[in-house]
């Protein structure tokens, strides 16, 4: 017998919900690109807006929003860091109706072969978003679609939820 509690109900109990961007909330519409390089090259994945609109993002007692995204395409010169950040802000707005502060939009701009603390599965981006909001790991969930997302959550000490479970894909 089902308890009637959904993944969305569980997510709504956290003070901070951090999302991966690509293939979690958005997909690139340009064949062969792992992430968009400019506006018009991405779309929300079906069900994202409908699901996330059920959470009280603008309520002071509701969850805070963060995005953590590996963006190595910046290092390779396909887009600027400013454009990558703008695309993340546009994504947050499209998905939730909210445009969080820059500190809540973390991206790793480093090339794949560069050692850094931010490229997932390292937890740097998650830790910086939690620090921005003053929220601890036990009050944070990270939603993603890749094993590196899951590992980043483990390393940061936060809960993890697979995107396909939340968005019922």
Secondary structure, DSSP 8 states (H G I E B T S, - for coil): ------HHHHHHTSSEEEE--BTTTEEE-STT-SS-SSTTSEEE-TTHHHHHTTS-TTSTTS-EEEEEEE-TTTTTTSS-HHHHHHHHHHHHHHHHS----GGGEEEE-S-TTS--SSSTTSSHHHHHHHHHHT--GGGEEEEESSHHHHHHHHHHT-EEEEHHHHTT-
